[in-house]
Amino acid sequence: MAVDFEKLIKNMILPLVVNPDDVMVKILSTDDTTITIQLMVNEADLGRVIGKGGKIANAMRTIVYAGASKENKRVHIDIDAF
């Protein structure tokens, strides 16, 4: 069973942001070994998503990496603001 990375990331991010309608998760590219995902949030929510010292972003990446390792893939997550 394949992991739905878009849904996984969105479920982690939505409780953190003030503007949940502005959250957008897109898979930019997929190949045999790597998945590139773009996470777009409102500029006001960027600090909440990254966290102090990047702790929230790193925790999110750790969870997503664990899901990807089951499929023998690597994940790269870009976090940007509108």
C-alpha positions in Angstrom: 0.0 0.0 0.0 1.5 3.3 -1.1 1.7 6.2 1.3 -0.3 9.3 0.4 2.3 11.9 1.1 0.1 14.9 0.2 -2.6 13.8 2.7 0.0 12.9 5.4 1.7 16.3 5.2 -1.6 18.2 5.1 -2.9 16.4 8.1 0.2 17.4 10.1 0.2 21.0 9.0 -3.5 22.0 9.2 -3.7 22.1 13.0 -0.7 24.4 13.1 -1.7 27.2 10.8 -4.1 30.1 11.2 -5.0 30.1 7.5 -5.8 26.4 6.6 -7.4 27.4 3.3 -4.0 28.6 2.1 -2.2 25.3 2.7 -1.2 23.6 -0.6 0.8 20.4 -0.9 2.0 19.3 -4.4 4.2 16.5 -5.5 6.5 18.1 -8.0 8.4 15.1 -9.2 8.7 11.4 -8.7 11.2 9.0 -10.0 12.5 5.5 -9.0 14.3 6.8 -5.9 13.2 10.3 -5.0 10.0 12.2 -4.4 10.0 16.0 -4.4 7.1 17.7 -2.5 6.3 21.4 -2.3 4.5 22.7 0.8 3.0 26.2 0.3 1.5 28.1 3.3 0.4 31.7 4.0 3.4 33.9 4.8 1.9 34.6 8.2 2.0 30.8 9.0 5.5 30.1 7.7 7.1 30.5 11.2 4.5 28.1 12.7 5.2 25.5 10.1 9.0 25.7 10.4 9.1 26.1 14.2 11.8 27.5 16.4 15.1 26.4 15.1 13.3 24.3 12.4 12.1 21.7 15.0 8.6 21.3 13.5 9.9 21.1 10.0 12.5 18.5 11.0 9.9 16.4 12.9 7.6 16.5 9.8 10.4 15.5 7.6 11.3 12.6 9.9 7.7 11.2 9.8 7.6 11.6 6.0 11.0 10.0 5.6 9.8 7.0 7.6 6.9 6.5 5.3 9.1 6.8 2.2 11.6 4.3 3.5 9.0 1.6 3.4 8.9 2.2 -0.4 12.7 2.5 -0.6 12.5 6.1 -1.7 13.9 9.4 -0.5 11.7 12.5 0.0 12.7 16.2 -0.4 10.3 18.7 1.0 10.4 22.4 0.0 8.5 24.7 2.4 7.6 28.1 0.9 5.1 30.9 1.5 2.7 32.7 -0.8 
